[in-house]
Amino acid sequence: MAAGHLADVLSSNQHTVKPWFNGRLDFAPPVRDLASRGFPLAGGRLDYIERRPVAALVYRHRLHVINLFLWPSAGRDGPVSQETRQGYHVAHWVQGGMAHWAISDSADLAQFVEAFRAR
């Protein structure tokens, strides 16, 4: 959640953000345009979790930032688990062969998750 390096590619256009990951990851993250639902895309970056490269998509909601981390998962699609840790809202789910972790200080994170999960 470090604000110093929010995105490597700054764009609200999913057709700019998604191809930016080509050659940087061995998978194509789903990048969705959620601006009409109140969660505009702000960009993306390459990040690492437990030494594995992952996609980090950055969305905004009012004055809040939502970081969505994605990587391939062998797990089955399942329900969303949500909790609050140190003042941040955290949601996790597996969908379409991808693990998703959304983190934000916005209390509206559940609405973001609902919007992102809708296909």
N, CA, C and O atoms as CSV, one atom per row, in Angstrom:
chain,resi,resn,atom,element,x,y,z
A,1,MET,N,N,0.820,-1.191,0.000
A,1,MET,CA,C,0.000,0.000,0.000
A,1,MET,C,C,0.864,1.255,0.000
A,1,MET,O,O,0.381,2.345,0.305
A,2,ALA,N,N,2.128,1.103,-0.338
A,2,ALA,CA,C,3.019,2.251,-0.372
A,2,ALA,C,C,2.602,3.194,-1.489
A,2,ALA,O,O,2.531,2.796,-2.651
A,3,ALA,N,N,2.329,4.428,-1.141
A,3,ALA,CA,C,1.839,5.394,-2.118
A,3,ALA,C,C,2.944,5.929,-3.020
A,3,ALA,O,O,2.643,6.586,-4.016
A,4,GLY,N,N,4.203,5.673,-2.709
A,4,GLY,CA,C,5.305,6.199,-3.497
A,4,GLY,C,C,5.420,5.596,-4.885
A,4,GLY,O,O,5.978,6.232,-5.779
A,5,HIS,N,N,4.910,4.388,-5.096
A,5,HIS,CA,C,5.014,3.711,-6.381
A,5,HIS,C,C,3.673,3.067,-6.684
A,5,HIS,O,O,3.513,1.853,-6.558
A,6,LEU,N,N,2.730,3.871,-7.077
A,6,LEU,CA,C,1.371,3.397,-7.279
A,6,LEU,C,C,1.226,2.576,-8.558
A,6,LEU,O,O,0.533,1.559,-8.558
A,7,ALA,N,N,1.861,2.996,-9.637
A,7,ALA,CA,C,1.683,2.301,-10.914
A,7,ALA,C,C,2.908,2.462,-11.796
A,7,ALA,O,O,3.578,3.494,-11.772
A,8,ASP,N,N,3.191,1.421,-12.577
A,8,ASP,CA,C,4.222,1.481,-13.613
A,8,ASP,C,C,3.629,1.996,-14.912
A,8,ASP,O,O,4.314,2.645,-15.702
A,9,VAL,N,N,2.366,1.707,-15.129
A,9,VAL,CA,C,1.648,2.206,-16.290
A,9,VAL,C,C,0.425,2.964,-15.774
A,9,VAL,O,O,-0.470,2.377,-15.166
A,10,LEU,N,N,0.398,4.249,-16.020
A,10,LEU,CA,C,-0.718,5.095,-15.582
A,10,LEU,C,C,-1.692,5.264,-16.737
A,10,LEU,O,O,-1.376,5.904,-17.741
A,11,SER,N,N,-2.876,4.687,-16.589
A,11,SER,CA,C,-3.883,4.816,-17.629
A,11,SER,C,C,-5.221,4.348,-17.086
A,11,SER,O,O,-5.282,3.437,-16.260
A,12,SER,N,N,-6.280,4.967,-17.550
A,12,SER,CA,C,-7.626,4.532,-17.208
A,12,SER,C,C,-8.182,3.619,-18.299
A,12,SER,O,O,-9.332,3.186,-18.225
A,13,ASN,N,N,-7.372,3.330,-19.302
A,13,ASN,CA,C,-7.793,2.519,-20.434
A,13,ASN,C,C,-7.333,1.080,-20.249
A,13,ASN,O,O,-6.133,0.810,-20.217
A,14,GLN,N,N,-8.278,0.158,-20.128
A,14,GLN,CA,C,-7.929,-1.251,-19.932
A,14,GLN,C,C,-7.141,-1.795,-21.108
A,14,GLN,O,O,-6.371,-2.741,-20.943
A,15,HIS,N,N,-7.317,-1.211,-22.311
A,15,HIS,CA,C,-6.599,-1.670,-23.499
A,15,HIS,C,C,-5.161,-1.151,-23.543
A,15,HIS,O,O,-4.386,-1.535,-24.420
A,16,THR,N,N,-4.814,-0.298,-22.619
A,16,THR,CA,C,-3.424,0.134,-22.435
A,16,THR,C,C,-2.785,-0.645,-21.295
A,16,THR,O,O,-1.629,-1.057,-21.393
A,17,VAL,N,N,-3.521,-0.845,-20.231
A,17,VAL,CA,C,-2.980,-1.499,-19.033
A,17,VAL,C,C,-2.738,-2.983,-19.268
A,17,VAL,O,O,-1.658,-3.486,-18.957
A,18,LYS,N,N,-3.725,-3.693,-19.811
A,18,LYS,CA,C,-3.580,-5.150,-19.985
A,18,LYS,C,C,-2.378,-5.512,-20.852
A,18,LYS,O,O,-1.591,-6.365,-20.443
A,19,PRO,N,N,-2.191,-4.903,-22.041
A,19,PRO,CA,C,-1.035,-5.274,-22.859
A,19,PRO,C,C,0.311,-4.889,-22.236
A,19,PRO,O,O,1.343,-5.456,-22.594
A,20,TRP,N,N,0.302,-3.938,-21.317
A,20,TRP,CA,C,1.547,-3.548,-20.664
A,20,TRP,C,C,2.171,-4.742,-19.936
A,20,TRP,O,O,3.394,-4.822,-19.818
A,21,PHE,N,N,1.349,-5.660,-19.452
A,21,PHE,CA,C,1.844,-6.827,-18.727
A,21,PHE,C,C,2.473,-7.880,-19.649
A,21,PHE,O,O,3.199,-8.751,-19.171
A,22,ASN,N,N,2.207,-7.816,-20.961
A,22,ASN,CA,C,2.785,-8.781,-21.901
A,22,ASN,C,C,4.304,-8.784,-21.790
A,22,ASN,O,O,4.935,-7.728,-21.829
A,23,GLY,N,N,4.888,-9.966,-21.653
A,23,GLY,CA,C,6.338,-10.092,-21.537
A,23,GLY,C,C,6.859,-9.855,-20.129
A,23,GLY,O,O,8.016,-10.156,-19.838
A,24,ARG,N,N,6.030,-9.326,-19.263
A,24,ARG,CA,C,6.433,-9.104,-17.875
A,24,ARG,C,C,5.905,-10.202,-16.947
A,24,ARG,O,O,6.471,-10.456,-15.884
A,25,LEU,N,N,4.823,-10.843,-17.363
A,25,LEU,CA,C,4.201,-11.923,-16.599
A,25,LEU,C,C,3.965,-13.106,-17.522
A,25,LEU,O,O,3.885,-12.945,-18.740
A,26,ASP,N,N,3.854,-14.284,-16.945
A,26,ASP,CA,C,3.566,-15.469,-17.755
A,26,ASP,C,C,2.067,-15.776,-17.789
A,26,ASP,O,O,1.666,-16.905,-18.071
A,27,PHE,N,N,1.247,-14.773,-17.501
A,27,PHE,CA,C,-0.205,-14.894,-17.571
A,27,PHE,C,C,-0.779,-13.527,-17.925
A,27,PHE,O,O,-0.115,-12.500,-17.779
A,28,ALA,N,N,-2.020,-13.534,-18.390
A,28,ALA,CA,C,-2.696,-12.284,-18.755
A,28,ALA,C,C,-3.752,-11.973,-17.692
A,28,ALA,O,O,-4.758,-12.676,-17.598
A,29,PRO,N,N,-3.535,-10.942,-16.904
A,29,PRO,CA,C,-4.520,-10.616,-15.862
A,29,PRO,C,C,-5.792,-10.035,-16.472
A,29,PRO,O,O,-5.732,-9.306,-17.462
A,30,PRO,N,N,-6.936,-10.357,-15.885
A,30,PRO,CA,C,-8.169,-9.714,-16.355
A,30,PRO,C,C,-8.195,-8.253,-15.886
A,30,PRO,O,O,-8.110,-7.975,-14.690
A,31,VAL,N,N,-8.311,-7.352,-16.818
A,31,VAL,CA,C,-8.367,-5.923,-16.494
A,31,VAL,C,C,-9.754,-5.444,-16.905
A,31,VAL,O,O,-10.138,-5.554,-18.069
A,32,ARG,N,N,-10.487,-4.923,-15.960
A,32,ARG,CA,C,-11.868,-4.528,-16.238
A,32,ARG,C,C,-12.053,-3.024,-16.077
A,32,ARG,O,O,-11.457,-2.391,-15.206
A,33,ASP,N,N,-12.893,-2.479,-16.939
A,33,ASP,CA,C,-13.276,-1.066,-16.857
A,33,ASP,C,C,-14.492,-0.973,-15.937
A,33,ASP,O,O,-15.592,-1.381,-16.310
A,34,LEU,N,N,-14.291,-0.442,-14.750
A,34,LEU,CA,C,-15.373,-0.342,-13.766
A,34,LEU,C,C,-15.753,1.104,-13.478
A,34,LEU,O,O,-16.384,1.394,-12.462
A,35,ALA,N,N,-15.369,2.007,-14.370
A,35,ALA,CA,C,-15.646,3.431,-14.152
A,35,ALA,C,C,-17.136,3.700,-14.009
A,35,ALA,O,O,-17.535,4.534,-13.197
A,36,SER,N,N,-17.960,3.011,-14.780
A,36,SER,CA,C,-19.409,3.244,-14.704
A,36,SER,C,C,-19.987,2.778,-13.363
A,36,SER,O,O,-21.094,3.170,-12.993
A,37,ARG,N,N,-19.251,1.955,-12.648
A,37,ARG,CA,C,-19.686,1.471,-11.325
A,37,ARG,C,C,-19.040,2.285,-10.196
A,37,ARG,O,O,-19.228,1.980,-9.018
A,38,GLY,N,N,-18.273,3.328,-10.569
A,38,GLY,CA,C,-17.669,4.206,-9.563
A,38,GLY,C,C,-16.260,3.819,-9.154
A,38,GLY,O,O,-15.738,4.320,-8.158
A,39,PHE,N,N,-15.635,2.918,-9.927
A,39,PHE,CA,C,-14.283,2.449,-9.615
A,39,PHE,C,C,-13.405,2.559,-10.858
A,39,PHE,O,O,-13.111,1.546,-11.493
A,40,PRO,N,N,-12.984,3.766,-11.214
A,40,PRO,CA,C,-12.172,3.915,-12.421
A,40,PRO,C,C,-10.782,3.299,-12.261
A,40,PRO,O,O,-10.162,3.376,-11.201
A,41,LEU,N,N,-10.324,2.698,-13.334
A,41,LEU,CA,C,-8.974,2.146,-13.398
A,41,LEU,C,C,-7.976,3.297,-13.395
A,41,LEU,O,O,-8.179,4.295,-14.087
A,42,ALA,N,N,-6.900,3.168,-12.622
A,42,ALA,CA,C,-5.863,4.207,-12.572
A,42,ALA,C,C,-4.562,3.715,-13.190
A,42,ALA,O,O,-3.713,4.527,-13.559
A,43,GLY,N,N,-4.388,2.395,-13.310
A,43,GLY,CA,C,-3.167,1.865,-13.896
A,43,GLY,C,C,-2.837,0.485,-13.365
A,43,GLY,O,O,-3.691,-0.218,-12.825
A,44,GLY,N,N,-1.586,0.116,-13.531
A,44,GLY,CA,C,-1.140,-1.191,-13.075
A,44,GLY,C,C,0.352,-1.187,-12.833
A,44,GLY,O,O,1.064,-0.266,-13.234
A,45,ARG,N,N,0.811,-2.228,-12.173
A,45,ARG,CA,C,2.240,-2.368,-11.923
A,45,ARG,C,C,2.571,-3.839,-11.731
A,45,ARG,O,O,1.702,-4.663,-11.443
A,46,LEU,N,N,3.816,-4.136,-11.894
A,46,LEU,CA,C,4.337,-5.456,-11.583
A,46,LEU,C,C,4.757,-5.431,-10.123
A,46,LEU,O,O,5.452,-4.514,-9.686
A,47,ASP,N,N,4.339,-6.429,-9.377
A,47,ASP,CA,C,4.686,-6.500,-7.962
A,47,ASP,C,C,5.145,-7.918,-7.665
A,47,ASP,O,O,5.079,-8.790,-8.531
A,48,TYR,N,N,5.607,-8.148,-6.456
A,48,TYR,CA,C,6.069,-9.480,-6.057
A,48,TYR,C,C,5.446,-9.842,-4.719
A,48,TYR,O,O,5.435,-9.045,-3.781
A,49,ILE,N,N,4.928,-11.059,-4.652
A,49,ILE,CA,C,4.400,-11.608,-3.411
A,49,ILE,C,C,5.065,-12.968,-3.235
A,49,ILE,O,O,4.946,-13.850,-4.086
A,50,GLU,N,N,5.761,-13.119,-2.122
A,50,GLU,CA,C,6.522,-14.338,-1.852
A,50,GLU,C,C,7.409,-14.712,-3.043
A,50,GLU,O,O,7.458,-15.870,-3.459
A,51,ARG,N,N,8.101,-13.721,-3.574
A,51,ARG,CA,C,9.060,-13.852,-4.677
A,51,ARG,C,C,8.435,-14.222,-6.023
A,51,ARG,O,O,9.152,-14.524,-6.977
A,52,ARG,N,N,7.126,-14.199,-6.101
A,52,ARG,CA,C,6.449,-14.492,-7.365
A,52,ARG,C,C,5.938,-13.194,-7.969
A,52,ARG,O,O,5.320,-12.386,-7.277
A,53,PRO,N,N,6.196,-12.988,-9.270
A,53,PRO,CA,C,5.653,-11.784,-9.908
A,53,PRO,C,C,4.133,-11.885,-10.038
A,53,PRO,O,O,3.596,-12.915,-10.445
A,54,VAL,N,N,3.468,-10.811,-9.690
A,54,VAL,CA,C,2.006,-10.751,-9.759
A,54,VAL,C,C,1.589,-9.445,-10.423
A,54,VAL,O,O,2.347,-8.476,-10.452
A,55,ALA,N,N,0.383,-9.438,-10.949
A,55,ALA,CA,C,-0.194,-8.206,-11.490
A,55,ALA,C,C,-0.829,-7.432,-10.352
A,55,ALA,O,O,-1.530,-8.005,-9.517
A,56,ALA,N,N,-0.587,-6.145,-10.318
A,56,ALA,CA,C,-1.250,-5.268,-9.361
A,56,ALA,C,C,-2.011,-4.221,-10.171
A,56,ALA,O,O,-1.409,-3.385,-10.845
A,57,LEU,N,N,-3.313,-4.278,-10.099
A,57,LEU,CA,C,-4.157,-3.291,-10.773
A,57,LEU,C,C,-4.565,-2.245,-9.757
A,57,LEU,O,O,-4.846,-2.561,-8.601
A,58,VAL,N,N,-4.596,-1.021,-10.190
A,58,VAL,CA,C,-4.915,0.091,-9.289
A,58,VAL,C,C,-6.220,0.730,-9.753
A,58,VAL,O,O,-6.351,1.175,-10.893
A,59,TYR,N,N,-7.165,0.759,-8.847
A,59,TYR,CA,C,-8.445,1.413,-9.081
A,59,TYR,C,C,-8.615,2.521,-8.054
A,59,TYR,O,O,-7.955,2.534,-7.014
A,60,ARG,N,N,-9.505,3.441,-8.363
A,60,ARG,CA,C,-9.814,4.522,-7.423
A,60,ARG,C,C,-11.304,4.481,-7.091
A,60,ARG,O,O,-12.129,4.030,-7.886
A,61,HIS,N,N,-11.616,4.958,-5.910
A,61,HIS,CA,C,-13.013,5.135,-5.507
A,61,HIS,C,C,-13.059,6.375,-4.631
A,61,HIS,O,O,-12.585,6.369,-3.495
A,62,ARG,N,N,-13.626,7.417,-5.166
A,62,ARG,CA,C,-13.607,8.720,-4.515
A,62,ARG,C,C,-12.160,9.092,-4.216
A,62,ARG,O,O,-11.367,9.214,-5.149
A,63,LEU,N,N,-11.789,9.275,-2.962
A,63,LEU,CA,C,-10.415,9.646,-2.608
A,63,LEU,C,C,-9.566,8.435,-2.212
A,63,LEU,O,O,-8.450,8.595,-1.719
A,64,HIS,N,N,-10.085,7.244,-2.422
A,64,HIS,CA,C,-9.416,6.027,-1.980
A,64,HIS,C,C,-8.776,5.274,-3.139
A,64,HIS,O,O,-9.214,5.379,-4.285
A,65,VAL,N,N,-7.744,4.521,-2.824
A,65,VAL,CA,C,-7.061,3.660,-3.788
A,65,VAL,C,C,-7.390,2.213,-3.439
A,65,VAL,O,O,-7.416,1.831,-2.269
A,66,ILE,N,N,-7.638,1.422,-4.469
A,66,ILE,CA,C,-7.849,-0.013,-4.307
A,66,ILE,C,C,-6.761,-0.719,-5.101
A,66,ILE,O,O,-6.634,-0.517,-6.308
A,67,ASN,N,N,-5.981,-1.542,-4.423
A,67,ASN,CA,C,-4.977,-2.371,-5.082
A,67,ASN,C,C,-5.551,-3.771,-5.218
A,67,ASN,O,O,-6.009,-4.365,-4.242
A,68,LEU,N,N,-5.521,-4.292,-6.445
A,68,LEU,CA,C,-5.996,-5.640,-6.708
A,68,LEU,C,C,-4.820,-6.459,-7.226
A,68,LEU,O,O,-4.296,-6.194,-8.308
A,69,PHE,N,N,-4.414,-7.451,-6.450
A,69,PHE,CA,C,-3.297,-8.321,-6.809
A,69,PHE,C,C,-3.856,-9.603,-7.404
A,69,PHE,O,O,-4.787,-10.190,-6.852
A,70,LEU,N,N,-3.288,-10.048,-8.543
A,70,LEU,CA,C,-3.781,-11.236,-9.236
A,70,LEU,C,C,-2.628,-12.127,-9.664
A,70,LEU,O,O,-1.565,-11.650,-10.062
A,71,TRP,N,N,-2.863,-13.443,-9.575
A,71,TRP,CA,C,-1.916,-14.421,-10.102
A,71,TRP,C,C,-2.662,-15.729,-10.324
A,71,TRP,O,O,-3.719,-15.947,-9.732
A,72,PRO,N,N,-2.121,-16.605,-11.174
A,72,PRO,CA,C,-2.794,-17.882,-11.440
A,72,PRO,C,C,-2.934,-18.718,-10.172
A,72,PRO,O,O,-2.078,-18.689,-9.288
A,73,SER,N,N,-4.040,-19.464,-10.108
A,73,SER,CA,C,-4.322,-20.324,-8.964
A,73,SER,C,C,-4.921,-21.630,-9.456
A,73,SER,O,O,-5.740,-21.644,-10.374
A,74,ALA,N,N,-4.507,-22.721,-8.841
A,74,ALA,CA,C,-5.091,-24.020,-9.150
A,74,ALA,C,C,-6.364,-24.245,-8.344
A,74,ALA,O,O,-7.048,-25.252,-8.526
A,75,GLY,N,N,-6.681,-23.313,-7.457
A,75,GLY,CA,C,-7.870,-23.443,-6.618
A,75,GLY,C,C,-9.152,-23.327,-7.423
A,75,GLY,O,O,-9.158,-22.823,-8.547
A,76,ARG,N,N,-10.219,-23.795,-6.839
A,76,ARG,CA,C,-11.530,-23.732,-7.467
A,76,ARG,C,C,-12.179,-22.378,-7.179
A,76,ARG,O,O,-11.908,-21.744,-6.159
A,77,ASP,N,N,-13.036,-21.957,-8.097
A,77,ASP,CA,C,-13.804,-20.736,-7.865
A,77,ASP,C,C,-14.565,-20.869,-6.559
A,77,ASP,O,O,-15.114,-21.926,-6.249
A,78,GLY,N,N,-14.588,-19.795,-5.808
A,78,GLY,CA,C,-15.254,-19.861,-4.519
A,78,GLY,C,C,-15.738,-18.513,-4.046
A,78,GLY,O,O,-15.594,-17.504,-4.736
A,79,PRO,N,N,-16.311,-18.508,-2.863
A,79,PRO,CA,C,-16.855,-17.265,-2.304
A,79,PRO,C,C,-15.734,-16.314,-1.878
A,79,PRO,O,O,-14.570,-16.699,-1.768
A,80,VAL,N,N,-16.116,-15.098,-1.652
A,80,VAL,CA,C,-15.192,-14.059,-1.205
A,80,VAL,C,C,-15.037,-14.146,0.310
A,80,VAL,O,O,-16.021,-14.275,1.039
A,81,SER,N,N,-13.799,-14.074,0.771
A,81,SER,CA,C,-13.575,-13.926,2.208
A,81,SER,C,C,-13.104,-12.494,2.434
A,81,SER,O,O,-12.282,-11.973,1.681
A,82,GLN,N,N,-13.636,-11.863,3.481
A,82,GLN,CA,C,-13.305,-10.469,3.762
A,82,GLN,C,C,-12.944,-10.309,5.223
A,82,GLN,O,O,-13.490,-10.979,6.100
A,83,GLU,N,N,-12.013,-9.406,5.461
A,83,GLU,CA,C,-11.626,-9.086,6.831
A,83,GLU,C,C,-11.018,-7.694,6.847
A,83,GLU,O,O,-10.785,-7.091,5.799
A,84,THR,N,N,-10.769,-7.198,8.035
A,84,THR,CA,C,-10.096,-5.918,8.209
A,84,THR,C,C,-8.820,-6.178,8.991
A,84,THR,O,O,-8.832,-6.825,10.038
A,85,ARG,N,N,-7.711,-5.657,8.458
A,85,ARG,CA,C,-6.408,-5.805,9.100
A,85,ARG,C,C,-5.754,-4.434,9.208
A,85,ARG,O,O,-5.543,-3.756,8.202
A,86,GLN,N,N,-5.443,-4.041,10.405
A,86,GLN,CA,C,-4.736,-2.783,10.665
A,86,GLN,C,C,-5.380,-1.607,9.934
A,86,GLN,O,O,-4.683,-0.750,9.389
A,87,GLY,N,N,-6.697,-1.572,9.924
A,87,GLY,CA,C,-7.426,-0.474,9.309
A,87,GLY,C,C,-7.660,-0.608,7.817
A,87,GLY,O,O,-8.299,0.261,7.224
A,88,TYR,N,N,-7.167,-1.663,7.191
A,88,TYR,CA,C,-7.383,-1.890,5.766
A,88,TYR,C,C,-8.394,-3.002,5.573
A,88,TYR,O,O,-8.405,-3.986,6.314
A,89,HIS,N,N,-9.235,-2.839,4.581
A,89,HIS,CA,C,-10.202,-3.856,4.210
A,89,HIS,C,C,-9.516,-4.775,3.196
A,89,HIS,O,O,-8.873,-4.306,2.256
A,90,VAL,N,N,-9.658,-6.072,3.394
A,90,VAL,CA,C,-9.006,-7.071,2.547
A,90,VAL,C,C,-10.055,-8.068,2.084
A,90,VAL,O,O,-10.839,-8.574,2.887
A,91,ALA,N,N,-10.065,-8.346,0.792
A,91,ALA,CA,C,-10.971,-9.353,0.237
A,91,ALA,C,C,-10.146,-10.320,-0.609
A,91,ALA,O,O,-9.230,-9.910,-1.323
A,92,HIS,N,N,-10.483,-11.607,-0.520
A,92,HIS,CA,C,-9.777,-12.634,-1.280
A,92,HIS,C,C,-10.793,-13.577,-1.905
A,92,HIS,O,O,-11.781,-13.954,-1.276
A,93,TRP,N,N,-10.533,-13.952,-3.153
A,93,TRP,CA,C,-11.361,-14.957,-3.819
A,93,TRP,C,C,-10.565,-15.553,-4.979
A,93,TRP,O,O,-9.572,-14.989,-5.438
A,94,VAL,N,N,-11.037,-16.709,-5.433
A,94,VAL,CA,C,-10.485,-17.355,-6.628
A,94,VAL,C,C,-11.605,-17.386,-7.656
A,94,VAL,O,O,-12.733,-17.784,-7.366
A,95,GLN,N,N,-11.263,-16.954,-8.867
A,95,GLN,CA,C,-12.246,-16.911,-9.946
A,95,GLN,C,C,-11.518,-17.059,-11.270
A,95,GLN,O,O,-10.525,-16.376,-11.521
A,96,GLY,N,N,-12.011,-17.946,-12.110
A,96,GLY,CA,C,-11.445,-18.088,-13.453
A,96,GLY,C,C,-9.985,-18.468,-13.461
A,96,GLY,O,O,-9.238,-18.035,-14.338
A,97,GLY,N,N,-9.560,-19.278,-12.493
A,97,GLY,CA,C,-8.171,-19.709,-12.447
A,97,GLY,C,C,-7.204,-18.668,-11.916
A,97,GLY,O,O,-5.991,-18.813,-12.062
A,98,MET,N,N,-7.733,-17.622,-11.302
A,98,MET,CA,C,-6.889,-16.561,-10.749
A,98,MET,C,C,-7.212,-16.322,-9.278
A,98,MET,O,O,-8.377,-16.295,-8.880
A,99,ALA,N,N,-6.165,-16.152,-8.480
A,99,ALA,CA,C,-6.320,-15.681,-7.103
A,99,ALA,C,C,-6.414,-14.164,-7.158
A,99,ALA,O,O,-5.651,-13.516,-7.874
A,100,HIS,N,N,-7.337,-13.606,-6.411
A,100,HIS,CA,C,-7.553,-12.162,-6.343
A,100,HIS,C,C,-7.437,-11.727,-4.890
A,100,HIS,O,O,-8.045,-12.329,-4.006
A,101,TRP,N,N,-6.661,-10.689,-4.648
A,101,TRP,CA,C,-6.570,-10.065,-3.324
A,101,TRP,C,C,-6.777,-8.574,-3.521
A,101,TRP,O,O,-5.962,-7.914,-4.165
A,102,ALA,N,N,-7.853,-8.040,-2.978
A,102,ALA,CA,C,-8.152,-6.609,-3.067
A,102,ALA,C,C,-7.934,-5.984,-1.697
A,102,ALA,O,O,-8.382,-6.513,-0.680
A,103,ILE,N,N,-7.236,-4.847,-1.685
A,103,ILE,CA,C,-6.902,-4.180,-0.427
A,103,ILE,C,C,-7.149,-2.685,-0.578
A,103,ILE,O,O,-6.755,-2.076,-1.572
A,104,SER,N,N,-7.809,-2.101,0.426
A,104,SER,CA,C,-8.080,-0.668,0.400
A,104,SER,C,C,-8.460,-0.184,1.789
A,104,SER,O,O,-8.837,-0.971,2.658
A,105,ASP,N,N,-8.356,1.116,1.982
A,105,ASP,CA,C,-8.880,1.694,3.214
A,105,ASP,C,C,-10.339,2.111,3.035
A,105,ASP,O,O,-10.951,2.642,3.961
A,106,SER,N,N,-10.897,1.872,1.845
A,106,SER,CA,C,-12.288,2.219,1.571
A,106,SER,C,C,-13.237,1.172,2.140
A,106,SER,O,O,-13.061,-0.027,1.921
A,107,ALA,N,N,-14.231,1.634,2.863
A,107,ALA,CA,C,-15.251,0.733,3.404
A,107,ALA,C,C,-16.134,0.172,2.294
A,107,ALA,O,O,-16.937,-0.729,2.538
A,108,ASP,N,N,-15.994,0.697,1.080
A,108,ASP,CA,C,-16.781,0.239,-0.062
A,108,ASP,C,C,-16.087,-0.871,-0.846
A,108,ASP,O,O,-16.445,-1.129,-1.995
A,109,LEU,N,N,-15.113,-1.521,-0.249
A,109,LEU,CA,C,-14.376,-2.564,-0.957
A,109,LEU,C,C,-15.308,-3.693,-1.415
A,109,LEU,O,O,-15.108,-4.245,-2.497
A,110,ALA,N,N,-16.295,-4.037,-0.633
A,110,ALA,CA,C,-17.221,-5.111,-1.010
A,110,ALA,C,C,-17.953,-4.766,-2.312
A,110,ALA,O,O,-18.218,-5.652,-3.124
A,111,GLN,N,N,-18.276,-3.502,-2.512
A,111,GLN,CA,C,-18.928,-3.079,-3.754
A,111,GLN,C,C,-17.975,-3.222,-4.935
A,111,GLN,O,O,-18.390,-3.614,-6.026
A,112,PHE,N,N,-16.695,-2.904,-4.722
A,112,PHE,CA,C,-15.702,-3.088,-5.773
A,112,PHE,C,C,-15.604,-4.561,-6.153
A,112,PHE,O,O,-15.610,-4.907,-7.335
A,113,VAL,N,N,-15.514,-5.419,-5.154
A,113,VAL,CA,C,-15.395,-6.857,-5.399
A,113,VAL,C,C,-16.595,-7.351,-6.193
A,113,VAL,O,O,-16.437,-8.107,-7.152
A,114,GLU,N,N,-17.773,-6.936,-5.805
A,114,GLU,CA,C,-18.991,-7.330,-6.522
A,114,GLU,C,C,-18.923,-6.887,-7.982
A,114,GLU,O,O,-19.272,-7.652,-8.881
A,115,ALA,N,N,-18.476,-5.662,-8.217
A,115,ALA,CA,C,-18.378,-5.142,-9.583
A,115,ALA,C,C,-17.323,-5.911,-10.382
A,115,ALA,O,O,-17.556,-6.248,-11.543
A,116,PHE,N,N,-16.180,-6.190,-9.782
A,116,PHE,CA,C,-15.113,-6.884,-10.492
A,116,PHE,C,C,-15.501,-8.318,-10.812
A,116,PHE,O,O,-15.182,-8.820,-11.890
A,117,ARG,N,N,-16.184,-8.979,-9.894
A,117,ARG,CA,C,-16.571,-10.375,-10.087
A,117,ARG,C,C,-17.656,-10.554,-11.156
A,117,ARG,O,O,-17.759,-11.617,-11.768
A,118,ALA,N,N,-18.459,-9.518,-11.376
A,118,ALA,CA,C,-19.504,-9.600,-12.405
A,118,ALA,C,C,-18.824,-9.668,-13.770
A,118,ALA,O,O,-17.887,-8.919,-14.048
A,119,ARG,N,N,-19.288,-10.538,-14.579
A,119,ARG,CA,C,-18.653,-10.680,-15.910
A,119,ARG,C,C,-19.472,-10.038,-16.981
A,119,ARG,O,O,-19.089,-10.063,-18.150
